Amino acid sequence: MSAASGDESLLFPRNLAAFLLVSVIWGGTWLVIRDQISSVPPSWSIAYRFIVAAAGMFILARMRGEPLALPREGWVWVLALGLFQFSLNFSFVYNAEHYITSGLVAVMFALLVVPNAVLGRFVLGQPIRREFVIGSGIAAVGVAMLFAHEYRASPATLGEVLLGAALTLGGILSASVANIVQATEGAKRIPLRTLLAWAMLCGVAINSIFALVTQGPPQFDPRPEYALGILYLGLMGSVVTFPLYYGLVRKVGAGQAAYSSVVVPVVAMILSTLFEGFQWDWLPAAGAAITLAGMVVAMRTRAAPPRRATPEP
């Protein structure tokens, strides 16, 4: 594998803008996911989300002039990304929210920086810089404080919390594998939006088959809020964000790109303050501040010239 991936800095204005947009949008998806699983089995809700997302991504790929046909070897990467990102990852996450709060799931996902950095080092040859290690350590303290607050406020039993945490860990590991898969040289030879469109369609097939076997015929909630949630998660939470996020993985490395999962819990808690009456005290406030400080330290890496061969998001 090439070690060239991740040569740019996350602090480049274009990269930072993409990073912040992804973090803000994904910070708002947790509340929507909570509603999506209230009346429809998670696998069907995921399938509906990616029907919308795949259609939108094919349209976006065509608008950007990317070919829709895949080379024969491209199906390996499509199937891997469809399985790990658009099936296993979301299945774990949606089911985890049956047992623990969306805020707790979001907080745990900040741990994505760790497997992303480790896998990026051993699979892609991306360096783990000293600043990244120090910053991640600082951020881990902040995440632990946010986790402690969410656990303390959660009505779930210890068994439910442990099961929810285990499911979330499965989602984290699946997402990390998907991050590395699409950053390999083989996957990078496929235009990004074309890869994502087919991978999302593959995810629809996997989730639909699983839902048919385990939950029976398709189920749908007729509430307008449910349909609007599908559209938001499919378009804003997938079509807009995944090309930006995976573009960052290809340009700045899986480790730095995963810092969006550190910012997302803070955004989710701010939105919870606005829409759910979340009450701040010293613990979450200090945790959020320490988390952001750790992220700033971790991103203090020397910038390299942009790599022209990398597809732009």
C-alpha positions as a Markdown table, in Angstrom:
| # | Residue | x | y | z |
|---|---|---|---|---|
| 1 | Met | 0.0 | 0.0 | 0.0 |
| 2 | Ser | 1.1 | 3.5 | -0.7 |
| 3 | Ala | 2.2 | 5.6 | 2.2 |
| 4 | Ala | 1.4 | 8.8 | 0.4 |
| 5 | Ser | -2.2 | 9.0 | 1.6 |
| 6 | Gly | -2.8 | 11.6 | 4.2 |
| 7 | Asp | -0.1 | 14.1 | 3.1 |
| 8 | Glu | -2.3 | 17.2 | 3.4 |
| 9 | Ser | -3.2 | 19.0 | 6.7 |
| 10 | Leu | -6.7 | 19.1 | 8.1 |
| 11 | Leu | -6.0 | 22.8 | 8.7 |
| 12 | Phe | -6.0 | 23.6 | 5.0 |
| 13 | Pro | -9.0 | 25.9 | 4.6 |
| 14 | Arg | -10.9 | 23.6 | 2.2 |
| 15 | Asn | -10.2 | 20.6 | 4.3 |
| 16 | Leu | -11.2 | 22.3 | 7.5 |
| 17 | Ala | -14.5 | 23.6 | 5.9 |
| 18 | Ala | -15.4 | 20.1 | 4.8 |
| 19 | Phe | -14.5 | 18.7 | 8.3 |
| 20 | Leu | -16.7 | 21.2 | 10.1 |
| 21 | Leu | -19.6 | 20.7 | 7.7 |
| 22 | Val | -19.5 | 16.9 | 8.1 |
| 23 | Ser | -19.3 | 17.3 | 11.9 |
| 24 | Val | -22.3 | 19.6 | 12.1 |
| 25 | Ile | -24.5 | 17.5 | 9.9 |
| 26 | Trp | -23.6 | 14.2 | 11.5 |
| 27 | Gly | -24.0 | 15.9 | 14.9 |
| 28 | Gly | -27.7 | 16.3 | 14.0 |
| 29 | Thr | -28.3 | 12.8 | 12.8 |
| 30 | Trp | -28.3 | 11.1 | 16.2 |
| 31 | Leu | -31.6 | 12.7 | 17.2 |
| 32 | Val | -33.2 | 11.6 | 13.8 |
| 33 | Ile | -31.9 | 8.1 | 14.1 |
| 34 | Arg | -33.6 | 7.8 | 17.5 |
| 35 | Asp | -37.0 | 8.5 | 15.9 |
| 36 | Gln | -36.3 | 6.2 | 13.0 |
| 37 | Ile | -36.1 | 3.1 | 15.2 |
| 38 | Ser | -39.1 | 4.0 | 17.4 |
| 39 | Ser | -41.6 | 2.2 | 15.1 |
| 40 | Val | -39.7 | 0.5 | 12.3 |
| 41 | Pro | -37.1 | -2.3 | 12.6 |
| 42 | Pro | -33.6 | -0.8 | 12.2 |
| 43 | Ser | -32.7 | -2.8 | 9.2 |
| 44 | Trp | -35.6 | -1.5 | 7.2 |
| 45 | Ser | -35.0 | 2.1 | 8.2 |
| 46 | Ile | -31.3 | 1.7 | 7.1 |
| 47 | Ala | -32.4 | 0.2 | 3.8 |
| 48 | Tyr | -34.8 | 3.1 | 3.2 |
| 49 | Arg | -32.1 | 5.6 | 4.1 |
| 50 | Phe | -29.7 | 4.2 | 1.5 |
| 51 | Ile | -32.2 | 3.8 | -1.2 |
| 52 | Val | -32.5 | 7.6 | -1.0 |
| 53 | Ala | -28.8 | 8.0 | -0.6 |
| 54 | Ala | -27.8 | 5.7 | -3.5 |
| 55 | Ala | -30.2 | 7.5 | -5.9 |
| 56 | Gly | -28.8 | 10.9 | -4.8 |
| 57 | Met | -25.2 | 9.7 | -5.1 |
| 58 | Phe | -25.7 | 8.3 | -8.6 |
| 59 | Ile | -27.2 | 11.7 | -9.6 |
| 60 | Leu | -24.4 | 13.6 | -8.0 |
| 61 | Ala | -21.8 | 11.4 | -9.7 |
| 62 | Arg | -23.4 | 12.0 | -13.1 |
| 63 | Met | -23.6 | 15.8 | -12.4 |
| 64 | Arg | -19.9 | 15.8 | -11.6 |
| 65 | Gly | -19.1 | 13.9 | -14.8 |
| 66 | Glu | -17.9 | 10.7 | -13.1 |
| 67 | Pro | -18.5 | 7.4 | -14.9 |
| 68 | Leu | -21.2 | 5.2 | -13.5 |
| 69 | Ala | -19.8 | 1.9 | -14.8 |
| 70 | Leu | -17.4 | 0.0 | -12.5 |
| 71 | Pro | -14.3 | -1.9 | -13.7 |
| 72 | Arg | -14.5 | -5.6 | -12.9 |
| 73 | Glu | -12.0 | -5.3 | -10.0 |
| 74 | Gly | -14.0 | -2.4 | -8.5 |
| 75 | Trp | -16.7 | -4.8 | -7.2 |
| 76 | Val | -14.3 | -6.1 | -4.5 |
| 77 | Trp | -14.1 | -2.6 | -3.0 |
| 78 | Val | -17.8 | -1.9 | -3.5 |
| 79 | Leu | -18.8 | -5.1 | -1.7 |
| 80 | Ala | -16.3 | -4.4 | 1.2 |
| 81 | Leu | -17.4 | -0.8 | 1.6 |
| 82 | Gly | -21.1 | -1.7 | 1.3 |
| 83 | Leu | -20.8 | -4.5 | 3.9 |
| 84 | Phe | -18.7 | -2.7 | 6.5 |
| 85 | Gln | -19.9 | 0.9 | 6.2 |
| 86 | Phe | -23.4 | 0.8 | 4.8 |
| 87 | Ser | -24.6 | -2.4 | 6.5 |
| 88 | Leu | -22.7 | -3.5 | 9.6 |
| 89 | Asn | -21.7 | -0.1 | 10.8 |
| 90 | Phe | -25.2 | 1.3 | 10.7 |
| 91 | Ser | -26.9 | -1.9 | 11.9 |
| 92 | Phe | -24.7 | -1.8 | 15.0 |
| 93 | Val | -25.4 | 1.9 | 15.6 |
| 94 | Tyr | -29.1 | 1.8 | 15.1 |
| 95 | Asn | -29.5 | -1.2 | 17.3 |
| 96 | Ala | -27.3 | 0.3 | 20.0 |
| 97 | Glu | -29.7 | 3.2 | 20.3 |
| 98 | His | -32.4 | 0.7 | 21.5 |
| 99 | Tyr | -30.3 | 0.3 | 24.7 |
| 100 | Ile | -28.4 | 3.5 | 25.4 |
| 101 | Thr | -29.0 | 7.1 | 24.6 |
| 102 | Ser | -28.0 | 8.7 | 21.2 |
| 103 | Gly | -25.6 | 11.0 | 23.1 |
| 104 | Leu | -23.8 | 8.0 | 24.7 |
| 105 | Val | -23.4 | 6.3 | 21.3 |
| 106 | Ala | -22.1 | 9.6 | 19.8 |
| 107 | Val | -19.6 | 10.0 | 22.6 |
| 108 | Met | -18.3 | 6.4 | 22.2 |
| 109 | Phe | -17.9 | 7.0 | 18.5 |
| 110 | Ala | -15.1 | 9.5 | 19.3 |
| 111 | Leu | -13.0 | 6.4 | 19.9 |
| 112 | Leu | -13.0 | 5.9 | 16.1 |
| 113 | Val | -9.7 | 7.9 | 16.0 |
| 114 | Val | -7.9 | 5.1 | 17.6 |
| 115 | Pro | -8.6 | 2.1 | 15.2 |
| 116 | Asn | -8.4 | 4.6 | 12.3 |
| 117 | Ala | -4.9 | 5.7 | 13.2 |
| 118 | Val | -3.7 | 2.2 | 14.0 |
| 119 | Leu | -5.1 | 0.6 | 10.9 |
| 120 | Gly | -3.9 | 3.5 | 8.8 |
| 121 | Arg | -0.4 | 3.0 | 10.1 |
| 122 | Phe | -0.2 | -0.8 | 9.5 |
| 123 | Val | -2.4 | -1.1 | 6.3 |
| 124 | Leu | -1.7 | 2.2 | 4.5 |
| 125 | Gly | 1.7 | 3.2 | 6.0 |
| 126 | Gln | 0.3 | 6.5 | 7.3 |
| 127 | Pro | 2.5 | 7.9 | 10.1 |
| 128 | Ile | 1.2 | 8.4 | 13.6 |
| 129 | Arg | 2.7 | 11.7 | 14.7 |
| 130 | Arg | 3.6 | 12.6 | 18.2 |
| 131 | Glu | 1.1 | 15.5 | 18.2 |
| 132 | Phe | -1.6 | 13.1 | 17.2 |
| 133 | Val | -0.8 | 10.8 | 20.1 |
| 134 | Ile | -0.7 | 13.6 | 22.7 |
| 135 | Gly | -3.8 | 15.3 | 21.3 |
| 136 | Ser | -5.7 | 12.0 | 21.3 |
| 137 | Gly | -4.7 | 11.4 | 24.9 |
| 138 | Ile | -6.0 | 14.8 | 25.9 |
| 139 | Ala | -9.2 | 14.3 | 23.9 |
| 140 | Ala | -9.7 | 10.8 | 25.5 |
| 141 | Val | -9.9 | 12.5 | 28.9 |
| 142 | Gly | -12.6 | 14.8 | 27.6 |
| 143 | Val | -14.5 | 12.0 | 26.0 |
| 144 | Ala | -14.4 | 10.0 | 29.2 |
| 145 | Met | -15.9 | 13.0 | 31.0 |
| 146 | Leu | -18.7 | 13.3 | 28.4 |
| 147 | Phe | -19.2 | 9.5 | 28.7 |
| 148 | Ala | -19.5 | 9.7 | 32.5 |
| 149 | His | -22.1 | 12.4 | 32.2 |
| 150 | Glu | -24.2 | 10.6 | 29.6 |
| 151 | Tyr | -24.0 | 7.3 | 31.6 |
| 152 | Arg | -25.0 | 9.1 | 34.8 |
| 153 | Ala | -28.0 | 10.7 | 33.1 |
| 154 | Ser | -29.0 | 7.5 | 31.3 |
| 155 | Pro | -32.1 | 5.6 | 32.5 |
| 156 | Ala | -30.7 | 2.3 | 31.1 |
| 157 | Thr | -29.7 | -0.6 | 33.4 |
| 158 | Leu | -26.1 | -1.7 | 33.6 |
| 159 | Gly | -26.8 | -4.7 | 31.3 |
| 160 | Glu | -28.4 | -2.5 | 28.7 |
| 161 | Val | -25.6 | -0.1 | 28.9 |
| 162 | Leu | -23.0 | -2.9 | 28.4 |
| 163 | Leu | -25.0 | -4.4 | 25.5 |
| 164 | Gly | -25.4 | -0.9 | 23.9 |
| 165 | Ala | -21.7 | -0.2 | 24.4 |
| 166 | Ala | -20.8 | -3.6 | 22.8 |
| 167 | Leu | -23.0 | -2.9 | 19.7 |
| 168 | Thr | -21.4 | 0.6 | 19.4 |
| 169 | Leu | -17.9 | -0.9 | 19.5 |
| 170 | Gly | -19.0 | -3.2 | 16.7 |
| 171 | Gly | -20.1 | -0.1 | 14.7 |
| 172 | Ile | -16.8 | 1.7 | 15.5 |
| 173 | Leu | -14.7 | -1.2 | 14.3 |
| 174 | Ser | -16.8 | -1.7 | 11.1 |
| 175 | Ala | -16.6 | 2.0 | 10.3 |
| 176 | Ser | -12.8 | 2.0 | 10.8 |
| 177 | Val | -12.4 | -1.0 | 8.4 |
| 178 | Ala | -14.5 | 0.8 | 5.9 |
| 179 | Asn | -12.4 | 4.0 | 6.2 |
| 180 | Ile | -9.2 | 2.0 | 5.5 |
| 181 | Val | -10.9 | 0.0 | 2.6 |
| 182 | Gln | -11.8 | 3.1 | 0.6 |
| 183 | Ala | -8.4 | 4.7 | 1.2 |
| 184 | Thr | -6.5 | 1.8 | -0.3 |
| 185 | Glu | -4.9 | 2.3 | -3.7 |
| 186 | Gly | -7.3 | -0.1 | -5.4 |
| 187 | Ala | -10.4 | 1.8 | -4.1 |
| 188 | Lys | -8.8 | 5.1 | -4.9 |
| 189 | Arg | -8.6 | 4.2 | -8.6 |
| 190 | Ile | -12.4 | 4.3 | -8.7 |
| 191 | Pro | -14.0 | 7.8 | -8.7 |
| 192 | Leu | -15.2 | 8.5 | -5.2 |
| 193 | Arg | -18.9 | 9.2 | -5.9 |
| 194 | Thr | -19.1 | 6.2 | -8.2 |
| 195 | Leu | -17.7 | 4.0 | -5.5 |
| 196 | Leu | -20.0 | 5.4 | -2.9 |
| 197 | Ala | -23.1 | 5.1 | -5.1 |
| 198 | Trp | -22.6 | 1.4 | -5.8 |
| 199 | Ala | -21.5 | 0.7 | -2.2 |
| 200 | Met | -24.7 | 2.3 | -0.9 |
| 201 | Leu | -26.8 | 0.2 | -3.3 |
| 202 | Cys | -24.9 | -2.9 | -2.1 |
| 203 | Gly | -25.8 | -1.8 | 1.5 |
| 204 | Val | -29.5 | -1.6 | 0.5 |
| 205 | Ala | -29.3 | -5.2 | -0.8 |
| 206 | Ile | -27.6 | -6.5 | 2.3 |
| 207 | Asn | -29.9 | -4.7 | 4.8 |
| 208 | Ser | -33.0 | -5.6 | 2.8 |
| 209 | Ile | -32.1 | -9.3 | 2.8 |
| 210 | Phe | -31.3 | -9.3 | 6.5 |
| 211 | Ala | -34.5 | -7.5 | 7.3 |
| 212 | Leu | -36.6 | -9.9 | 5.3 |
| 213 | Val | -35.1 | -12.9 | 7.0 |
| 214 | Thr | -35.2 | -11.4 | 10.6 |
| 215 | Gln | -38.1 | -9.0 | 10.5 |
| 216 | Gly | -40.4 | -10.1 | 7.7 |
| 217 | Pro | -42.0 | -8.0 | 4.9 |
| 218 | Pro | -41.1 | -4.3 | 4.7 |
| 219 | Gln | -42.5 | -2.0 | 7.4 |
| 220 | Phe | -43.0 | 1.8 | 7.1 |
| 221 | Asp | -44.1 | 4.5 | 9.4 |
| 222 | Pro | -46.7 | 6.8 | 7.7 |
| 223 | Arg | -45.8 | 9.7 | 9.9 |
| 224 | Pro | -44.4 | 12.7 | 8.0 |
| 225 | Glu | -41.6 | 13.0 | 10.6 |
| 226 | Tyr | -40.4 | 9.5 | 9.7 |
| 227 | Ala | -40.4 | 10.2 | 5.9 |
| 228 | Leu | -38.6 | 13.5 | 6.5 |
| 229 | Gly | -36.1 | 11.8 | 8.7 |
| 230 | Ile | -35.4 | 9.3 | 5.9 |
| 231 | Leu | -34.8 | 12.2 | 3.4 |
| 232 | Tyr | -32.5 | 14.0 | 5.9 |
| 233 | Leu | -30.4 | 11.0 | 6.7 |
| 234 | Gly | -30.3 | 9.9 | 3.1 |
| 235 | Leu | -29.5 | 13.3 | 1.5 |
| 236 | Met | -27.8 | 15.5 | 4.1 |
| 237 | Gly | -26.5 | 12.7 | 6.3 |
| 238 | Ser | -25.2 | 10.6 | 3.4 |
| 239 | Val | -25.0 | 12.2 | 0.0 |
| 240 | Val | -23.6 | 15.5 | 1.3 |
| 241 | Thr | -21.3 | 14.1 | 4.0 |
| 242 | Phe | -19.8 | 10.8 | 2.8 |
| 243 | Pro | -18.0 | 12.3 | -0.3 |
| 244 | Leu | -16.6 | 15.0 | 1.9 |
| 245 | Tyr | -15.6 | 12.7 | 4.7 |
| 246 | Tyr | -14.0 | 10.0 | 2.5 |
| 247 | Gly | -12.3 | 12.8 | 0.5 |
| 248 | Leu | -10.7 | 13.9 | 3.8 |
| 249 | Val | -9.6 | 10.3 | 4.6 |
| 250 | Arg | -7.9 | 10.2 | 1.2 |
| 251 | Lys | -6.2 | 13.5 | 1.7 |
| 252 | Val | -5.4 | 14.0 | 5.4 |
| 253 | Gly | -5.4 | 10.4 | 6.6 |
| 254 | Ala | -7.9 | 8.2 | 8.4 |
| 255 | Gly | -6.7 | 9.3 | 11.8 |
| 256 | Gln | -7.2 | 13.1 | 11.4 |
| 257 | Ala | -10.4 | 12.6 | 9.4 |
| 258 | Ala | -11.9 | 10.6 | 12.3 |
| 259 | Tyr | -11.6 | 13.6 | 14.5 |
| 260 | Ser | -15.1 | 14.5 | 13.2 |
| 261 | Ser | -16.3 | 11.8 | 15.5 |
| 262 | Val | -14.8 | 13.8 | 18.4 |
| 263 | Val | -16.6 | 17.0 | 17.4 |
| 264 | Val | -19.9 | 15.3 | 16.6 |
| 265 | Pro | -20.8 | 14.5 | 20.3 |
| 266 | Val | -20.2 | 18.1 | 21.2 |
| 267 | Val | -22.5 | 19.2 | 18.4 |
| 268 | Ala | -25.1 | 16.6 | 19.4 |
| 269 | Met | -25.1 | 17.9 | 22.9 |
| 270 | Ile | -25.5 | 21.5 | 21.8 |
| 271 | Leu | -28.5 | 20.4 | 19.6 |
| 272 | Ser | -29.9 | 18.5 | 22.5 |
| 273 | Thr | -29.7 | 21.7 | 24.6 |
| 274 | Leu | -31.7 | 23.5 | 21.9 |
| 275 | Phe | -34.3 | 20.8 | 21.2 |
| 276 | Glu | -34.4 | 18.4 | 24.1 |
| 277 | Gly | -33.7 | 20.6 | 27.1 |
| 278 | Phe | -30.3 | 19.2 | 27.9 |
| 279 | Gln | -28.8 | 20.7 | 31.0 |
| 280 | Trp | -25.2 | 21.6 | 31.1 |
| 281 | Asp | -23.1 | 21.4 | 34.3 |
| 282 | Trp | -19.4 | 21.4 | 34.9 |
| 283 | Leu | -18.7 | 17.8 | 33.8 |
| 284 | Pro | -20.0 | 18.0 | 30.2 |
| 285 | Ala | -18.8 | 21.6 | 29.8 |
| 286 | Ala | -15.2 | 20.6 | 30.9 |
| 287 | Gly | -15.4 | 17.4 | 28.9 |
| 288 | Ala | -16.3 | 19.3 | 25.7 |
| 289 | Ala | -13.6 | 21.9 | 26.2 |
| 290 | Ile | -10.9 | 19.3 | 26.9 |
| 291 | Thr | -12.0 | 17.3 | 23.9 |
| 292 | Leu | -11.8 | 20.3 | 21.6 |
| 293 | Ala | -8.4 | 21.2 | 23.0 |
| 294 | Gly | -7.1 | 17.7 | 22.4 |
| 295 | Met | -8.3 | 17.9 | 18.8 |
| 296 | Val | -6.5 | 21.2 | 18.2 |
| 297 | Val | -3.2 | 19.7 | 19.6 |
| 298 | Ala | -3.7 | 16.6 | 17.4 |
| 299 | Met | -4.2 | 18.6 | 14.2 |
| 300 | Arg | -1.0 | 20.6 | 14.8 |
| 301 | Thr | 0.9 | 18.8 | 12.0 |
| 302 | Arg | 3.1 | 20.2 | 9.3 |
| 303 | Ala | 1.1 | 20.9 | 6.1 |
| 304 | Ala | 2.3 | 19.4 | 2.9 |
| 305 | Pro | 1.5 | 20.6 | -0.7 |
| 306 | Pro | -1.8 | 19.3 | -2.0 |
| 307 | Arg | -1.7 | 16.0 | -3.9 |
| 308 | Arg | -3.2 | 16.7 | -7.3 |
| 309 | Ala | -3.9 | 13.1 | -8.1 |
| 310 | Thr | -6.4 | 12.8 | -5.3 |
| 311 | Pro | -10.0 | 13.2 | -6.4 |
| 312 | Glu | -11.5 | 16.4 | -4.9 |
| 313 | Pro | -14.8 | 16.0 | -2.9 |
